Amino acid sequence: MVVTNNITDPSRRMEMALNEACQLWIEQRIDEELESQPETGKSDRAIGREVSGEVAKLFETFVSEDAIRIRAASVVSSVSCLECNRY
């Protein structure tokens, strides 16, 4: 019996590395877009649509616009909470 879900399987490790790279890239793009949001005026939905399209091109995978929009909203709310708790 061959176990392909094992972490030592090279193809599984590559898949995990790509997933991590994709997640990190998405988080960085969200941060970039949120920082420039006051100047660009992009809505969270527009950011989700744009980042989702970029993910499809770069990583050849699908991440829904809504998932990215929700992640962006959670980043904004966690930053707001942190700022409130600093004082």
Secondary structure, DSSP 8 states (H G I E B T S, - for coil): ---SS-TTSHHHHHHHHHHHHHHHHHHHHHHHHHHHHHHH---HHHHHHHHHHHHHHHHS----HHHHHHHHHHHHHHHHHHHHHT-
